[in-house]
Amino acid sequence: MADDVSGGSDGGPPSFPGGGEVPAPAPPSYPDASSISFPPPPTSFDTPTGVPYASWGIRLGGYLIDIVIFAVVLIVLYIPLRHAHTLVLHTMARRGQRRHNISGVPFLITAVLYIAYSTFLCGGRKGQTIGMMAVGVKAVRDGTLSGLGYGRAFGRALLEQVLRLVTGVIFIVGIIWLLDMLFPLWDKKRQTLHDKATGTVVIRSRAAG
């Protein structure tokens, strides 16, 4: 048996019965890199279900559209009611100039109409005002992402409108309103303060672009 396995005459690899040589080991195989899929990197501005929160710029666009709509409403109301002797507002004037008095009724009616408008549309099935429809966002409950319902939508609209109305009356509250509007710039969920107070968030309702 010792003669069956012997080294080659030239010192090469040993030969086995039948004249064969030791087979070379096969090279290790690695998976094709193109076939490996990785999950997308997480973003802090997405909901747990992957739906992105609406950015501040997009929210601002929808907000401005709604403001334009109600600016028209205010002008229509202001023309006939500006001299009404109810809720009279005294305008500031420089020394030697006559002060003008205007009625706050048009502003109050516009605010009430805005609250009703936002409550009805955000509390409805779509959760969107006209401005929000235009930019593709909607208001939903934080956490569940379900519809607001009319009660929560009313609280959200009321708080937003109160902060807005007192902006020109009390300086400190005006700063709070400005902070409320800018808060989505750095907030993880892109929420305003009135969103946080009412447990709501604004998310994208359609893909960007």
Residue frames as a rotation matrix with the C-alpha (Angstrom) as fourth column:
MET 1
0.564 0.826 0.000 0.00
0.826 -0.564 0.000 0.00
0.000 0.000 -1.000 0.00
ALA 2
0.256 -0.535 -0.805 2.94
0.312 -0.742 0.593 2.32
-0.915 -0.403 -0.023 0.58
ASP 3
-0.738 -0.601 0.307 3.65
0.449 -0.098 0.888 2.23
-0.503 0.793 0.342 -3.15
ASP 4
0.035 0.844 0.535 0.14
0.998 -0.004 -0.060 3.42
-0.048 0.536 -0.843 -4.10
VAL 5
0.965 0.262 -0.016 0.77
0.263 -0.965 0.025 7.04
-0.008 -0.029 -1.000 -3.06
SER 6
0.079 -0.996 -0.044 4.07
0.920 0.056 0.388 8.51
-0.384 -0.071 0.921 -4.13
GLY 7
0.290 -0.059 -0.955 5.49
-0.067 -0.997 0.041 11.89
-0.955 0.052 -0.293 -4.94
GLY 8
0.997 0.068 -0.042 6.15
-0.039 -0.037 -0.999 12.82
-0.070 0.997 -0.034 -8.53
SER 9
0.462 -0.878 0.128 9.61
0.886 0.450 -0.115 12.23
0.044 0.167 0.985 -9.98
ASP 10
-0.207 -0.543 0.814 10.20
0.505 -0.771 -0.387 15.96
0.838 0.331 0.434 -10.21
GLY 11
-0.885 -0.161 -0.437 9.14
0.466 -0.305 -0.831 16.71
0.001 -0.939 0.345 -6.63
GLY 12
-0.636 0.714 0.293 5.61
-0.381 -0.621 0.685 17.78
0.671 0.324 0.667 -7.73
PRO 13
-0.087 0.697 0.712 2.38
-0.995 -0.023 -0.100 17.03
-0.053 -0.717 0.695 -5.90
PRO 14
-0.734 -0.213 0.645 1.80
-0.306 0.951 -0.034 13.39
-0.607 -0.222 -0.763 -4.92
SER 15
-0.481 0.561 -0.674 -0.13
-0.732 0.166 0.661 11.16
0.483 0.811 0.330 -7.28
PHE 16
-0.171 0.553 0.816 -2.94
-0.712 0.503 -0.490 8.81
-0.681 -0.664 0.307 -6.36
PRO 17
-0.553 -0.010 0.833 -4.03
0.346 0.907 0.240 5.57
-0.758 0.421 -0.499 -7.93
GLY 18
0.452 0.699 0.554 -5.20
0.798 -0.039 -0.602 6.20
-0.399 0.714 -0.575 -11.43
GLY 19
-0.360 -0.744 0.563 -2.68
0.911 -0.411 0.039 8.96
0.203 0.527 0.826 -11.98
GLY 20
0.554 0.646 0.525 -4.84
0.510 -0.762 0.399 11.73
0.658 0.047 -0.752 -10.50
GLU 21
-0.657 -0.736 0.163 -3.56
0.364 -0.500 -0.786 14.67
0.660 -0.457 0.597 -8.48
VAL 22
-0.485 0.464 -0.741 -4.95
0.780 -0.154 -0.607 16.38
-0.396 -0.872 -0.287 -5.37
PRO 23
0.124 0.572 0.811 -7.77
0.837 -0.499 0.224 18.69
0.533 0.651 -0.541 -6.59
ALA 24
-0.866 -0.413 0.281 -7.31
0.252 -0.847 -0.469 22.37
0.431 -0.336 0.838 -5.80
PRO 25
-0.464 0.733 -0.497 -9.85
0.724 -0.010 -0.690 23.75
-0.510 -0.680 -0.527 -3.29
ALA 26
0.053 0.584 0.810 -12.66
0.872 -0.422 0.247 25.79
0.486 0.693 -0.532 -4.79
PRO 27
-0.856 -0.355 0.376 -12.47
0.176 -0.884 -0.433 29.56
0.486 -0.305 0.819 -4.12
PRO 28
-0.613 0.664 -0.428 -14.97
0.574 0.002 -0.819 30.85
-0.543 -0.747 -0.383 -1.50
SER 29
-0.392 0.576 0.717 -18.17
0.701 -0.318 0.639 32.30
0.596 0.753 -0.279 -2.91
TYR 30
-0.849 0.126 -0.513 -19.58
0.281 -0.715 -0.640 35.64
-0.448 -0.688 0.571 -1.83
PRO 31
0.151 0.971 0.184 -23.11
0.799 -0.011 -0.601 37.02
-0.582 0.238 -0.778 -2.40
ASP 32
-0.318 -0.174 0.932 -23.55
0.830 -0.526 0.185 39.42
0.458 0.832 0.312 -5.28
ALA 33
-0.840 -0.080 -0.537 -23.54
0.408 -0.745 -0.527 42.96
-0.358 -0.662 0.658 -3.89
SER 34
-0.848 0.527 -0.048 -26.25
-0.426 -0.627 0.653 43.99
0.314 0.574 0.756 -6.34
SER 35
-0.220 0.801 -0.556 -28.63
0.177 0.594 0.785 41.41
0.959 0.074 -0.273 -4.87
ILE 36
-0.527 -0.013 -0.849 -28.33
0.847 0.076 -0.527 42.73
0.071 -0.997 -0.029 -1.30
SER 37
0.056 0.619 0.783 -31.06
0.301 -0.758 0.578 45.18
0.952 0.203 -0.230 -0.31
PHE 38
-0.801 -0.334 -0.496 -30.82
0.579 -0.224 -0.784 47.50
0.152 -0.916 0.373 2.64
PRO 39
0.274 0.933 -0.235 -33.70
0.959 -0.282 -0.002 49.29
-0.068 -0.225 -0.972 4.36
PRO 40
0.247 -0.162 0.955 -33.85
0.366 -0.897 -0.247 53.04
0.897 0.411 -0.163 3.74
PRO 41
-0.775 -0.580 -0.250 -32.17
0.457 -0.242 -0.856 55.12
0.436 -0.778 0.453 6.43
PRO 42
0.094 0.861 -0.500 -34.64
0.996 -0.084 0.042 56.30
-0.006 -0.501 -0.865 9.08
THR 43
-0.546 -0.189 0.816 -35.59
0.284 -0.958 -0.032 59.96
0.788 0.214 0.577 9.10
SER 44
-0.829 0.180 -0.530 -36.65
0.513 -0.133 -0.848 61.89
-0.223 -0.975 0.018 12.16
PHE 45
-0.697 0.579 -0.422 -39.32
-0.572 -0.805 -0.160 63.70
-0.432 0.129 0.892 10.11
ASP 46
-0.518 0.561 -0.645 -41.38
-0.351 0.548 0.759 60.60
0.780 0.620 -0.087 9.27
THR 47
0.305 0.698 0.648 -44.25
-0.946 0.145 0.289 59.10
0.108 -0.702 0.704 11.24
PRO 48
-0.267 -0.408 0.873 -43.81
-0.583 0.790 0.190 55.56
-0.768 -0.458 -0.449 12.63
THR 49
0.465 0.512 0.722 -45.68
0.267 0.697 -0.666 54.27
-0.844 0.503 0.187 9.56
GLY 50
-0.383 -0.752 0.537 -43.30
0.779 0.050 0.625 56.07
-0.497 0.658 0.566 7.19
VAL 51
0.478 0.593 0.648 -45.65
0.824 -0.558 -0.098 58.89
0.304 0.581 -0.755 6.16
PRO 52
-0.582 -0.805 0.112 -43.63
0.712 -0.571 -0.407 62.13
0.392 -0.157 0.906 6.15
TYR 53
0.107 0.519 -0.848 -44.67
0.737 -0.614 -0.283 65.06
-0.667 -0.595 -0.449 8.30
ALA 54
0.695 0.198 0.691 -45.42
0.647 -0.591 -0.482 68.19
0.313 0.782 -0.539 6.31
SER 55
-0.387 -0.914 -0.122 -42.44
0.907 -0.353 -0.229 70.54
0.167 -0.199 0.966 6.25
TRP 56
-0.215 0.253 -0.943 -42.68
0.513 -0.793 -0.329 74.12
-0.831 -0.555 0.041 7.46
GLY 57
-0.861 -0.191 -0.472 -42.42
-0.247 -0.653 0.716 75.51
-0.445 0.733 0.515 3.93
ILE 58
-0.783 0.621 -0.035 -45.27
0.320 0.449 0.834 73.37
0.534 0.642 -0.550 2.62
ARG 59
-0.146 0.741 -0.656 -47.45
0.981 0.022 -0.193 74.24
-0.129 -0.672 -0.730 5.63
LEU 60
-0.481 -0.099 -0.871 -46.70
0.201 -0.979 0.000 77.92
-0.853 -0.175 0.491 5.10
GLY 61
-0.990 0.104 -0.100 -47.83
-0.120 -0.209 0.971 77.67
0.080 0.972 0.219 1.48
GLY 62
-0.412 0.890 -0.194 -51.19
0.702 0.446 0.555 76.20
0.581 0.093 -0.809 2.46
TYR 63
-0.148 0.300 -0.942 -51.55
0.862 -0.428 -0.272 78.71
-0.485 -0.852 -0.195 5.29
LEU 64
-0.783 -0.217 -0.584 -50.98
-0.014 -0.931 0.365 81.66
-0.622 0.294 0.725 2.94
ILE 65
-0.837 0.543 0.066 -53.63
0.163 0.132 0.978 80.37
0.522 0.829 -0.199 0.53
ASP 66
-0.048 0.839 -0.543 -56.17
0.954 0.200 0.225 80.26
0.297 -0.507 -0.809 3.36
ILE 67
-0.341 -0.143 -0.929 -55.07
0.590 -0.802 -0.093 83.74
-0.732 -0.580 0.358 4.51
VAL 68
-0.995 -0.019 -0.100 -55.67
-0.068 -0.605 0.793 85.16
-0.075 0.796 0.601 1.02
ILE 69
-0.460 0.885 -0.067 -59.17
0.561 0.349 0.751 83.65
0.688 0.308 -0.657 1.00
PHE 70
0.240 0.605 -0.759 -60.04
0.971 -0.134 0.199 85.24
0.018 -0.785 -0.620 4.33
ALA 71
-0.717 -0.445 -0.536 -58.34
0.400 -0.893 0.206 88.52
-0.570 -0.067 0.819 3.49
VAL 72
-0.839 0.494 0.228 -60.98
0.077 -0.308 0.948 88.84
0.539 0.813 0.220 0.77
VAL 73
0.036 0.870 -0.492 -63.69
0.799 0.271 0.537 87.99
0.601 -0.412 -0.685 3.30
LEU 74
-0.167 -0.178 -0.970 -62.32
0.868 -0.492 -0.059 90.63
-0.467 -0.852 0.237 5.69
ILE 75
-0.971 -0.219 -0.101 -62.27
0.139 -0.851 0.506 93.33
-0.197 0.477 0.856 3.03
VAL 76
-0.516 0.849 0.116 -65.85
0.279 0.038 0.960 92.57
0.810 0.528 -0.257 2.02
LEU 77
0.278 0.622 -0.732 -66.95
0.900 0.098 0.425 92.84
0.336 -0.777 -0.532 5.66
TYR 78
-0.411 -0.565 -0.715 -64.75
0.813 -0.583 -0.007 95.82
-0.413 -0.584 0.699 6.51
ILE 79
-0.863 0.028 0.504 -66.13
0.319 -0.745 0.586 98.20
0.392 0.667 0.634 3.89
PRO 80
0.011 0.937 0.350 -69.69
0.083 -0.350 0.933 98.36
0.996 0.019 -0.082 5.28
LEU 81
0.738 0.363 -0.569 -68.80
0.507 0.258 0.823 97.76
0.445 -0.895 0.007 8.93
ARG 82
-0.229 -0.973 -0.041 -65.66
0.737 -0.146 -0.660 99.82
0.636 -0.181 0.750 9.47
HIS 83
-0.699 0.003 0.715 -67.57
-0.268 -0.928 -0.258 102.68
0.663 -0.372 0.650 11.15
ALA 84
0.324 0.820 -0.473 -69.83
0.248 0.408 0.878 100.53
0.913 -0.402 -0.071 13.30
HIS 85
0.007 -0.277 0.961 -69.86
-0.755 -0.631 -0.177 101.79
0.656 -0.724 -0.213 16.90
THR 86
0.939 0.231 0.254 -69.16
-0.340 0.737 0.584 98.35
-0.053 -0.635 0.771 18.36
LEU 87
0.607 -0.784 0.130 -65.78
0.646 0.583 0.494 97.02
-0.463 -0.216 0.860 19.49
VAL 88
0.968 -0.213 0.134 -64.18
-0.093 -0.798 -0.595 100.30
0.234 0.564 -0.792 18.52
LEU 89
0.395 -0.913 -0.105 -60.41
0.897 0.357 0.261 100.13
-0.201 -0.198 0.959 18.04
HIS 90
0.903 -0.148 -0.402 -58.31
-0.130 -0.989 0.072 103.26
-0.409 -0.013 -0.913 18.44
THR 91
0.644 -0.705 0.296 -55.45
0.669 0.333 -0.664 103.53
0.370 0.626 0.686 15.98
MET 92
0.213 -0.676 -0.705 -52.16
0.681 -0.415 0.603 105.11
-0.700 -0.609 0.373 16.99
ALA 93
0.765 0.037 0.643 -51.21
0.535 -0.593 -0.602 108.44
0.359 0.804 -0.473 15.43
ARG 94
-0.357 -0.934 -0.020 -48.22
0.845 -0.314 -0.432 110.74
0.397 -0.171 0.902 15.50
ARG 95
-0.308 0.191 -0.932 -48.31
0.659 -0.664 -0.353 113.95
-0.686 -0.723 0.078 17.49
GLY 96
-0.596 0.157 -0.788 -50.47
-0.393 -0.912 0.116 116.54
-0.700 0.379 0.605 15.78
GLN 97
-0.820 0.334 -0.465 -52.30
-0.354 0.344 0.870 113.97
0.450 0.878 -0.164 13.64
ARG 98
-0.008 0.931 0.366 -55.87
-0.998 -0.032 0.060 112.89
0.067 -0.364 0.929 14.09
ARG 99
-0.837 -0.207 0.506 -56.49
-0.325 0.933 -0.155 109.43
-0.440 -0.294 -0.849 15.51
HIS 100
-0.333 0.718 -0.611 -58.83
-0.775 0.161 0.611 107.17
0.537 0.677 0.503 13.58
ASN 101
-0.416 0.316 0.853 -61.28
-0.616 0.592 -0.519 104.76
-0.669 -0.741 -0.052 15.14
ILE 102
-0.461 0.282 -0.841 -62.30
-0.689 0.484 0.540 101.56
0.559 0.828 -0.028 13.40
SER 103
0.475 0.721 0.504 -64.68
-0.878 0.426 0.219 98.82
-0.057 -0.547 0.835 14.38
GLY 104
-0.635 -0.714 0.295 -63.38
-0.714 0.688 0.130 95.43
-0.296 -0.128 -0.947 15.40
VAL 105
0.274 0.857 0.436 -66.59
-0.526 0.513 -0.678 93.74
-0.805 -0.044 0.591 14.23
PRO 106
0.703 0.002 -0.712 -65.27
-0.677 0.310 -0.667 92.79
0.220 0.951 0.219 10.76
PHE 107
-0.354 -0.923 -0.151 -62.20
-0.765 0.379 -0.521 91.21
0.538 -0.069 -0.840 12.34
LEU 108
-0.539 0.227 0.811 -64.27
-0.636 0.522 -0.569 89.31
-0.552 -0.822 -0.137 14.89
ILE 109
0.588 0.809 -0.002 -66.69
-0.575 0.416 -0.704 88.00
-0.569 0.415 0.710 12.26
THR 110
0.422 -0.515 -0.746 -63.79
-0.739 0.280 -0.612 86.95
0.524 0.810 -0.263 10.02
ALA 111
-0.641 -0.690 0.336 -62.19
-0.748 0.464 -0.475 85.10
0.172 -0.556 -0.813 12.93
VAL 112
-0.141 0.686 0.714 -65.43
-0.558 0.541 -0.629 83.28
-0.818 -0.487 0.307 13.71
LEU 113
0.777 0.422 -0.466 -65.86
-0.606 0.303 -0.736 82.34
-0.169 0.855 0.491 10.05
TYR 114
-0.026 -0.875 -0.483 -62.29
-0.806 0.304 -0.508 81.04
0.591 0.376 -0.713 9.94
ILE 115
-0.658 -0.170 0.733 -62.86
-0.670 0.577 -0.468 78.87
-0.343 -0.799 -0.493 13.01
ALA 116
0.344 0.870 0.354 -66.01
-0.468 0.485 -0.739 77.44
-0.814 0.089 0.574 11.45
TYR 117
0.663 -0.167 -0.730 -64.22
-0.721 0.123 -0.682 76.92
0.204 0.978 -0.039 8.12
SER 118
-0.383 -0.912 -0.146 -61.23
-0.787 0.406 -0.464 75.14
0.483 -0.063 -0.874 9.68
THR 119
-0.473 0.279 0.836 -63.44
-0.623 0.564 -0.541 73.08
-0.623 -0.777 -0.093 12.02
PHE 120
0.579 0.815 0.020 -65.73
-0.528 0.393 -0.753 71.87
-0.622 0.425 0.658 9.26
LEU 121
0.678 -0.333 -0.655 -62.97
-0.602 0.259 -0.755 71.03
0.421 0.907 -0.025 6.77
CYS 122
-0.427 -0.904 0.013 -60.22
-0.730 0.336 -0.595 69.72
0.533 -0.264 -0.804 9.09
GLY 123
-0.485 0.309 0.818 -62.77
-0.659 0.485 -0.574 67.82
-0.574 -0.818 -0.032 11.17
GLY 124
0.562 0.755 -0.338 -64.29
-0.775 0.338 -0.534 66.20
-0.288 0.562 0.775 8.08
ARG 125
0.914 -0.109 0.391 -63.26
0.169 0.978 -0.123 63.07
-0.369 0.179 0.912 6.21
LYS 126
0.662 -0.679 0.318 -60.39
0.412 -0.025 -0.911 64.68
0.627 0.734 0.263 4.29
GLY 127
0.539 -0.453 -0.710 -58.92
0.736 -0.156 0.658 66.70
-0.409 -0.878 0.249 7.17
GLN 128
-0.540 -0.769 0.343 -57.93
0.828 -0.414 0.377 69.52
-0.148 0.488 0.860 4.83
THR 129
0.212 0.480 -0.851 -58.68
0.072 -0.876 -0.477 73.20
-0.975 0.039 -0.220 4.32
ILE 130
0.982 0.161 0.099 -58.58
0.115 -0.091 -0.989 74.54
-0.150 0.983 -0.108 0.75
GLY 131
0.505 -0.861 -0.063 -54.99
-0.855 -0.488 -0.179 75.68
0.123 0.144 -0.982 1.26
MET 132
-0.140 -0.538 0.831 -54.00
-0.622 0.701 0.348 72.28
-0.770 -0.468 -0.433 2.63
MET 133
0.626 0.409 0.664 -55.64
0.262 0.692 -0.673 70.57
-0.735 0.595 0.325 -0.34
ALA 134
0.949 -0.228 -0.219 -53.63
-0.306 -0.493 -0.814 72.78
0.078 0.840 -0.538 -2.69
VAL 135
0.103 -0.993 0.056 -50.26
-0.966 -0.114 -0.231 71.82
0.236 -0.030 -0.971 -1.18
GLY 136
0.243 0.066 -0.968 -51.14
-0.276 0.961 -0.004 68.19
0.930 0.268 0.252 -0.42
VAL 137
-0.892 -0.450 -0.049 -51.19
-0.086 0.274 -0.958 67.97
0.445 -0.850 -0.283 3.38
LYS 138
0.198 0.979 -0.055 -53.82
-0.053 0.067 0.996 67.08
0.979 -0.194 0.065 5.96
ALA 139
-0.388 -0.242 0.889 -54.35
-0.852 -0.273 -0.446 67.32
0.351 -0.931 -0.100 9.73
VAL 140
0.246 0.406 -0.880 -54.62
-0.014 0.910 0.415 64.08
0.969 -0.090 0.230 11.71
ARG 141
0.946 0.083 0.313 -54.38
-0.314 0.004 0.949 62.89
0.077 -0.997 0.030 15.31
ASP 142
-0.022 -0.998 0.056 -50.87
-0.931 0.000 -0.364 62.49
0.363 -0.060 -0.930 16.65
GLY 143
-0.516 -0.275 0.812 -49.95
-0.636 0.757 -0.148 58.84
-0.574 -0.593 -0.565 17.17
THR 144
-0.084 0.579 0.811 -52.89
0.270 0.797 -0.540 57.11
-0.959 0.173 -0.223 15.47
LEU 145
-0.934 -0.268 -0.235 -52.92
-0.096 -0.446 0.890 59.35
-0.344 0.854 0.391 12.36
SER 146
-0.373 0.889 0.267 -56.72
0.925 0.379 0.030 59.04
-0.074 0.258 -0.963 12.34
GLY 147
-0.113 0.419 0.901 -59.15
0.490 -0.765 0.417 61.85
0.864 0.489 -0.119 11.56
LEU 148
-0.898 -0.298 0.323 -59.46
-0.065 -0.636 -0.769 64.76
0.434 -0.712 0.552 13.97
GLY 149
-0.172 0.912 -0.373 -63.21
0.974 0.214 0.074 64.82
0.147 -0.350 -0.925 14.38
TYR 150
0.256 0.355 0.899 -65.07
0.413 -0.881 0.230 68.11
0.874 0.312 -0.372 14.75
GLY 151
0.963 0.130 -0.236 -64.37
0.265 -0.314 0.912 68.56
0.044 -0.941 -0.337 18.47
ARG 152
0.231 -0.959 -0.162 -60.59
0.697 0.047 0.715 68.37
-0.679 -0.278 0.680 18.17
ALA 153
-0.278 -0.290 0.916 -60.64
0.908 -0.391 0.152 70.38
0.314 0.873 0.372 14.94
PHE 154
0.667 0.580 0.469 -62.61
0.358 -0.800 0.481 73.13
0.654 -0.153 -0.741 16.71
GLY 155
0.838 -0.395 -0.376 -60.12
0.319 -0.205 0.926 73.28
-0.442 -0.896 -0.046 19.60
ARG 156
-0.117 -0.929 0.351 -57.21
0.887 0.061 0.458 73.45
-0.447 0.365 0.817 17.16
ALA 157
-0.118 0.143 0.983 -58.77
0.760 -0.623 0.182 76.24
0.639 0.769 -0.035 15.09
LEU 158
0.859 0.507 0.070 -59.88
0.325 -0.646 0.691 78.20
0.395 -0.571 -0.720 18.17
LEU 159
0.563 -0.717 -0.411 -56.43
0.508 -0.092 0.856 78.17
-0.652 -0.691 0.313 19.77
GLU 160
-0.343 -0.696 0.631 -54.77
0.930 -0.157 0.332 79.19
-0.132 0.700 0.701 16.51
GLN 161
0.109 0.486 0.867 -57.21
0.622 -0.714 0.322 82.05
0.775 0.504 -0.380 16.02
VAL 162
0.929 0.187 -0.320 -56.92
0.371 -0.475 0.798 83.33
-0.003 -0.860 -0.511 19.60
LEU 163
0.117 -0.969 -0.216 -53.14
0.691 -0.076 0.719 83.53
-0.714 -0.233 0.660 19.25
ARG 164
-0.440 -0.266 0.858 -53.53
0.874 -0.349 0.339 85.35
0.209 0.899 0.386 15.95
LEU 165
0.457 0.749 0.480 -56.12
0.601 -0.658 0.454 87.88
0.656 0.081 -0.751 17.16
VAL 166
0.926 -0.071 -0.371 -54.16
0.291 -0.493 0.820 89.03
-0.242 -0.867 -0.436 20.17
THR 167
0.138 -0.943 0.304 -50.94
0.990 0.123 -0.066 89.46
0.025 0.310 0.950 18.21
GLY 168
-0.278 -0.233 0.932 -51.54
0.466 -0.881 -0.081 93.16
0.840 0.412 0.353 17.66
VAL 169
0.671 0.619 0.409 -52.93
-0.079 -0.489 0.869 93.74
0.738 -0.615 -0.279 21.15
ILE 170
0.856 -0.407 0.321 -50.43
-0.321 0.069 0.944 92.19
-0.406 -0.911 -0.072 23.55
PHE 171
0.333 -0.801 -0.497 -46.79
-0.915 -0.149 -0.374 92.14
0.226 0.580 -0.783 22.49
ILE 172
-0.502 -0.587 0.635 -45.79
-0.752 0.659 0.015 89.07
-0.427 -0.470 -0.772 24.54
VAL 173
0.177 0.643 0.745 -48.69
-0.013 0.759 -0.651 86.99
-0.984 0.106 0.143 23.21
GLY 174
0.836 0.053 -0.547 -47.76
-0.520 -0.242 -0.819 88.20
-0.175 0.969 -0.175 19.74
ILE 175
-0.210 -0.971 -0.118 -44.32
-0.976 0.215 -0.030 86.71
0.054 0.109 -0.993 20.27
ILE 176
-0.405 0.140 0.904 -45.98
-0.318 0.905 -0.282 83.45
-0.857 -0.402 -0.322 21.33
TRP 177
0.708 0.704 0.066 -48.02
-0.135 0.226 -0.965 83.41
-0.694 0.674 0.255 18.11
LEU 178
0.501 -0.612 -0.612 -44.86
-0.848 -0.204 -0.490 83.98
0.175 0.764 -0.621 16.06
LEU 179
-0.548 -0.695 0.466 -43.18
-0.787 0.617 -0.005 81.14
-0.283 -0.369 -0.885 17.96
ASP 180
0.098 0.704 0.703 -46.24
-0.186 0.707 -0.682 78.99
-0.978 -0.064 0.201 17.27
MET 181
0.891 0.302 -0.338 -45.92
-0.349 -0.020 -0.937 79.59
-0.290 0.953 0.088 13.53
LEU 182
0.272 -0.886 -0.376 -42.16
-0.878 -0.068 -0.475 78.96
0.395 0.459 -0.796 13.44
PHE 183
0.172 -0.216 0.961 -42.12
-0.793 0.549 0.265 75.92
-0.585 -0.808 -0.077 15.73
PRO 184
0.918 0.201 0.341 -42.31
-0.007 0.869 -0.495 73.33
-0.396 0.452 0.800 12.88
LEU 185
0.641 -0.727 -0.246 -38.88
-0.601 -0.276 -0.750 74.51
0.477 0.629 -0.614 11.70
TRP 186
-0.432 -0.892 0.136 -37.12
-0.764 0.281 -0.581 72.62
0.479 -0.355 -0.803 14.49
ASP 187
0.076 0.523 0.849 -39.76
-0.863 0.461 -0.206 70.29
-0.499 -0.717 0.486 15.90
LYS 188
-0.804 -0.461 0.376 -39.25
-0.287 0.854 0.434 66.56
-0.522 0.241 -0.818 15.25
LYS 189
-0.383 0.754 0.534 -42.90
0.746 0.593 -0.302 66.09
-0.544 0.283 -0.790 14.26
ARG 190
-0.851 -0.011 0.525 -43.18
0.388 -0.687 0.615 69.46
0.354 0.727 0.589 12.45
GLN 191
0.083 0.939 -0.335 -45.86
0.963 0.011 0.270 70.55
0.258 -0.345 -0.903 14.92
THR 192
-0.238 -0.006 0.971 -46.94
-0.130 -0.991 -0.038 74.06
0.963 -0.135 0.235 15.82
LEU 193
-0.966 -0.079 0.246 -47.71
-0.246 -0.005 -0.969 74.83
0.078 -0.997 -0.014 19.45
HIS 194
-0.153 0.977 0.149 -51.45
-0.942 -0.099 -0.319 74.63
-0.297 -0.190 0.936 18.76
ASP 195
0.183 0.101 -0.978 -50.83
-0.527 0.850 -0.011 71.19
0.830 0.518 0.209 17.20
LYS 196
-0.711 -0.558 -0.427 -49.12
0.053 0.564 -0.824 70.04
0.701 -0.609 -0.371 20.39
ALA 197
-0.812 0.427 0.399 -51.83
-0.557 -0.360 -0.749 71.49
-0.176 -0.830 0.530 22.61
THR 198
0.197 0.978 -0.068 -54.56
-0.932 0.165 -0.322 69.61
-0.303 0.127 0.944 20.72
GLY 199
-0.123 -0.311 0.942 -52.63
-0.197 0.938 0.284 66.40
-0.973 -0.151 -0.176 19.94
THR 200
0.882 0.434 0.184 -52.57
0.112 0.187 -0.976 66.83
-0.458 0.881 0.117 16.16
VAL 201
-0.336 -0.941 -0.036 -49.98
0.152 -0.092 0.984 66.63
-0.930 0.325 0.174 13.39
VAL 202
0.631 0.440 -0.640 -49.98
-0.559 -0.314 -0.767 67.64
-0.538 0.842 0.048 9.74
ILE 203
-0.172 -0.652 0.739 -48.76
0.149 0.724 0.674 65.01
-0.974 0.225 -0.027 7.27
ARG 204
-0.738 -0.119 -0.665 -48.32
-0.621 -0.267 0.737 64.75
-0.265 0.956 0.123 3.52
SER 205
0.168 0.872 0.460 -51.42
-0.330 0.490 -0.807 63.45
-0.929 -0.016 0.370 1.79
ARG 206
0.989 0.021 0.148 -49.69
0.127 0.404 -0.906 62.95
-0.079 0.914 0.397 -1.54
ALA 207
0.302 -0.949 0.087 -46.14
0.896 0.313 0.313 62.42
-0.325 -0.017 0.946 -2.75
ALA 208
0.168 -0.345 -0.923 -43.91
-0.027 -0.938 0.346 65.43
-0.985 -0.033 -0.167 -3.28
GLY 209
-0.827 -0.526 -0.199 -43.48
-0.151 -0.134 0.979 66.66
-0.542 0.840 0.032 -6.83
